[in-house]
């Protein structure tokens, strides 16, 4: 590995920092103005080979600096192409598993490319499709997208990927968990054959290794930290408490003013809503973020947490990787995650950029097996700092509305931990043509029956719009159930 400030063939007295890695001109000035002065290890290893046109396979945790590692080489090459773009095309495509991560990536790219006349666009579920189509209409330099909505736009012909010369897959293992792998393969196949590809993942299950083998050409492999290890700056501990005790334990914790910026992680969306309501009843204002919230609601919750309007954010694992908020003092695992690797990403929201952080896990006896899995992943035994198991369960205030505590089958952010490549959705519960999901039946139509096919030359009723071209068949056939990524 080369020194952070020099590369072979460069004089350390002449070039340093990002200049030594090959970044120059307006991009170098914008990078310095954004506060990026000393390259991080992943940037030192990833930028030079990408500037040479090599594919990259990177194993790196969130917060390692990989956004700049893949963005700077792409921006450097796009600047050299000029501003003329073909309509409905994207020169570079960055795929992210969640909306929050996609928004964060675009913010970083705008910061790095300030003054360089680089156009960017976001394609996400949960927000206006029309505005996204309008934004990409003239063509864009860098498109940041979640796979679900992007697949829909390509299928409908609103986006053409044939001119896409740079493809980045960020958080590949998370996309695998969310069932997006087949979408990712279709998207990659639609891009330019001579594209340059970078794949980044925090862990490397067999499926990700297979994906890399199929998408990357003679890649440079980069691994900047051991897989699934937590930052040394984070103090981790366990509090033993039964599920009925956790609300009281959490409230007592949050009474400590030292917990000035806290993320509380819940395993399910329903559980996150319940924790938020209980905190409000106990006098703590909290914002909540999970997959059932609209994008505007999720962004508002995140912004309120970032600017300090609320000091507590309750979240599911959808936020375990897509949140980069400076100064988070504590992470509390109200529930242990189904996937042990998610624990590392959760607690990685604190202790960032060399700062100290504290991670506390509330563990019910039924979660002991999950705790053991976490300890195997992080290669250490977590200290127990408090044990409430000998205390009686607190009595719930009878004045509070009685709630049925259930967990819907599709309530987990990991969608059952799917690793079979299928997109989450209604799956086999939806009939092939026209039926509503989950066996739901709508009311029988009233009044006149629809008019029969009219003679318009196609044998179809008036108003029938034929799909243009054969893109629909080529890009995956039947349109899957809509899903906000």
N, C-alpha and C positions, 0 to 999 in steps of 0.2 A: 504494500500500500504506500502510495506517495505521501509526502509531507503535505499538510493542508495548504501551504502557501506556495509550493513550487511543484513543477512537473518536469519530467526529463526533458532536457533541451532548452529549458527556460532559465534565465538568470534571475535568481531570487532577489537581486538588488533592483531589477527593472520591473518585475511583475510580482504581484502578491494578491492574496484574496481571490475573488472571483475572476479577476483579470488573468491570473495564472491558470485558471481552468478553461480559458478561451472565451469568456464573456467580454464584450467590448461595446464601445459607442454609447448610444442613448440608453441601451438596456443596462449597461454597467452603472451609468449615472442614476437611473431609476432604482436599481437594486440597492445602491448605497444610500439613496435618499429614503428608502423604505426601512433602513436599519439593518440590512443584510450586509455585514462587513466581513466576518470570518466564516468561511464555508464549514458546514457540518460534515462529519465523516461520510454520510451517504451522498452528499453533494460532490465531495471530492472524488468519490469513486464512480458516480453515475454520469456526471456532466460531460467529461472528456470523451468517453466512448459513444455517447449519444450524438455529440457534435460530429463524430466520425461516421455516423450513420448506423451504428450497431444497435441491435435489439438489447433490451435490459430485462433481467429477471431479478427483482429485488425483494429480499426478505427484511422487512423493517416494521417497527412499531409505529403507531400514530404518535405524532409529536417529534419524529426523528428528522423532519425537514425534507421529506420526500416530495412535497408539492413543488418546491423550488427546484428540486433535483430533476424532475421531469419537465417542468414548465420553462425554465431558462433556455435549455437547448432548442426546444420547439419554437419559442418566441424569437430566438436568435435567427433561426432559419426562415421563419415567416416574414420577418422584417426585410430580409433580402429579396422576397418575392414581389414586393410592391403591394398596392391596395386593390388591384383589380381582381374581383372574384366572380365566379359564375353564380347565377341565381340559385337559391335553394341548396347550396352546397356548404360544406364546412371543410376547411383545410386540415384542422386538427380536431380530434374527438377524444374527450376524456370521460370515461364512464365511472360513476360512483354509485354505491349501493343505496345511499340515503339522500334525501333532499338537503338535510343540514350539511352533510359533507360536500355536496355539489355547490351549495351557496358559498361555503367556506373556501373552496378551491377557486371559484370565480373571483372572490374578493382578493385572494392572494395574487392571482394573475393580473388583475387590474392594478394592484399596487406595484408589481414588478415591471409592468409594461407602461407605466404612466408616461404620457408624452410620446409614445412610440406608435400611435395611430393603429392599435390593435383592436379589432372588434370582437366582442364576446357575446354569447347568448346562453341562457339556461333553458333546458327542456326537462320539466319536472311534472310529476303527477300532482293533483290536488290544487292546481291553479289554472287560469284561463288558457285553454289550448289555442284560441284565436290569437292572443297576443304573442304566443311563442311562434306560431306560424308566420305572423307578420314580421317578427324580429329576424327570422332566418331567411325571409324571402329574398333579400338582396344578396345573400351569401354572407358567411361570417368566417373569421379567421380561426377562432377557438370556440367549440361548442362543448359545454359541460352538461352531462345528461345522466338521468337514471334510466336503466334499461327498459322498463315497462313503457313509459310514455314515448321514448325514442322509437321503440319497435312499432308503436301505433303510427307515428308520423311517417316513418319509412314505408310502412305497408300502404298508407293512403297516398303516397307520392308527394307529400309535403316537404320531404327532405331526401336529397340524393347524396349517397355516400361514396360515389365512384371517384370523386376528387379528393377524398380524405387520405392524406399521405402520412399522417401521424395518429396513432391510436394508443391511448393509455388506459389500462384497467387498474383502477385504484381499489384497494381493499378487496382483492380477489376472493379471499376466503369468506368474507361477509356476503358477497354476491352469491357464492356457492350455497351458503346457509339459507339465503332468502329465495333460492330456487330460480335464479336468473341465468344459470350457466348456458342453457340452450339459446336464450335470447342473445347472450353475449357472442356465442358462436355464429349465429345468423348475422349479427351486426358486423362482426369482424369479416365475414365472407363477403359482405356488400361493399367493403372499403377497397381502396386501390390495391391491386396485387403486389405492387412494389412498396407498400407502406412500411413505415418503421414503427415497431411496437414495443411498449414497455408494460410489464405486468408487475404490480407490487402487491404483496400479501404479508400479513403479520405472522401467519402460520403456513405450513405447507402440507396439507393433507394430500393423499394420493390423487384425488380428483384435480387439485390445482396443478400438481406436477404433470398430469396428463394434458390439462388445458394449455400449459406453457409449451409442452412438446408440440402441440398442434398449431399454436399461433405464432411462436417465436422462431426466428431463423438464427441459428448459431449464437444464442444470446450470451451476453456477459452477465455472470451471476454475481450478485452483491448481497452480502449479509452483514449488517452493521451491528447487530446485537443478537445474543442467543434467543432462539424462538421462545415466545411466551414467558418472558421474565419481566418482573416489575422493576421500576426505577428505584435506585438505592435511596433516593431522597424521601420515599414514602414510608411512613411508620404504619405498619399494619397490625391489626388486632381483632380479636373475636369477643363478642358479648353473647353469652348463652342465655337465651330467652325463648319461652314458648310463644307460639304465634299470637295468642291472646294477650301476651305481655308486651309485645313489640311496640304497640302504639304508645303505651305509658313510658317505656324505656326511651323511645325516640324523642318524646316530648321533653323529658328531663334532660336529655343530651342537648337539645336545641335551645334550652334556657341558658346555656353557656354562651356568653357574648363572644368568646374566642372563635366560635363557629360562625364566622361572618359571611361565608359564601359556601353553600353546601348543596351538593347533588345527592338526592336520595334515589337509589335504583330499586325498582320493583320488577318482579319477573314477568308480570302480565299487565296488559292495558287496563283491565278491570281493577287489578290491584293498585295500579298507580292512581286511578281516580279515587279509590277508597282511601288511600293514604292521604291524598290531598284534602279530601273532605274531613278526615279525622284531624289533620293538622289545623284546618280552619276552625273546627270546633274547640280545639285546644288553644286557640289564640295565635296561631302562626300563619301568616300569609305565604302561600306557595304557588308557584306556577307549575303547570304540568305539560309534559310533551310525550306523545306516543303516536302510533300509526293511525289511530282513528280520528285524530285531530286534523282539521284543514291546514293547508300549508301556511295560510295567514295566521292562524291561531298558534301554530308551532313557532313561527318566526317571531311573533309578538312575545311569546313566553321566553324565548331565547334572548331577545333583545332586552326585555325587562330584567332578566337575570344578569346579562352582561353589563348593563349600566347601573346595576345595584338597586333598581326599583324594588325588586324582591330578592331576598337573600337565600331562598330555598327553591330549588328546582327539583321536582319529582319527575322521573323519567324511566322509560323502559330501555332495553338494550339498543334501541334505535339511536340513542344518543351516546352510546358507549364509545363510538369512534368519531362521530361527526361534530363534536363540540370542542372548540378551542377557546376557552374563556380564561384570560389571565387572572391569576390570584385566587383560584378556587382553593379554599383552605381544607375542606373535608369532603370525603365521599363516604356515604353510608349505604351499605348493601342491606336494604330492608329484607330482601330475599336473596338467596344465592341463585346464580343463573343456572340454566340447564346445561349450557356448554361451559366447561371450566375455563376455556380460553377467554370467554367474555369477561371473567373476573379481572384479568390483566388489563383489558381495555377500559373497563369501568374505572378502576382505581387510577389509571393513567390520565384521568381528567385533572388530577391534582399532582403536585410535585413536578410541574413542568418548567422547562428552561432553568433547571438548577435550583428551583425553589423547594422548600420543604412542603410536605403534604401529609395528611393523616387519612387513613382508610379504616373504617370500622365496619365489621360484619356482624349482623344480628343473626344468630343461628338457632333454629328450633331443632330438637333432637331428630326429627324426621329428615333434616337436611345434612346429617352427619356424613353420609356417603358423598354428597356433593362437596362438602368441606374437605374430605380426604382427597378428592380428585383435584381440587384447587391447590392443595398443598403439594401434590405430586407435580403439578404443572409449574409452580413457582419455586420448587425445590427447597422449601423450608416449611417448618411447622409454625403455624400462627399462634402467638401467645393469647391465652384467655385472660382478659383483664377484668371481667365481671361475670358472675354466675347468678342468674335470677331463678333458676329452676326450682330451688327450694321454697320460693315465695308463692303465695296463692295468686291465682289469676285475678286481675282487677275486674270489678263489676262494671258493666257498661251502663251508662246513664239511661234510665228507662224513658227519659224525655226525648232522647234521640230516636229518630225514625228507625224502625227495625229494617235492616237490609238483609236480603238473601245473599249470602256469600257463595257465589258459584264462579266457576271458571269456564267460560265457553270454550268449545273445542278449538276454535280458531283464534283464541285470545293471546297466544304467545307471539312475541315479536319475531321469534325464529320460525314461526309457522310449522311447529312440530319438528324443527331441526332437519328439514328436508335437505337431503344431499343427492337426490335422484335426478336433478336437473330440471324438474317440472316447475313451471311458474306457479306460485300460490294462487288460489282462487277457488272457484266452485268445484273444479275437477269433475269427478264422475257424478256429482250430484246434479249436474245440469244436463238436460236432454240435449240431443245434438242440435235440434232446430227449435228456436223460439221459446222454449220453456223457461220458467223463472227458476233461480237457484234454490237449492235445498228443498226441492219438492213443493215450494210455495205456489199456490194456484191463484191467479187473479180472478176477478168476477167475470161471469159469462157476459159476452157482448150483448147489448140491448139494441133494439130497433133493427134497422135494415142491415143485411149482411153486406160486406164490401163488394163493390162492383166487380164483375168478372173481367178477365183480360180484354182490353180493347185493341182494336186493330191499329197498331202503331208500327208494324213492321218487325216487331221483336217478339210478339206473343206475350208481352208483359203488360201489366196495368199501366195507365198513365202515371207519370211521376216516378216510375222505376228508373233508377240511375245505375247504369252498368259500370262496374269497376274498370278503370282505365288500365289498359295494358295487362301484362301477365305478372306484374310485380307482386300481386297478392299471393299467387301460388308459389312464386319463387321465394318469398320471404316468410313462409311458415303457414300458409293455408288459412284455416279458420281462425278468426280473430279471437284471442283468449279473453277471459273475463277481465274487465278493467280493474286495475289495481294501482293505488297510489304508492309509489316507492318511498 
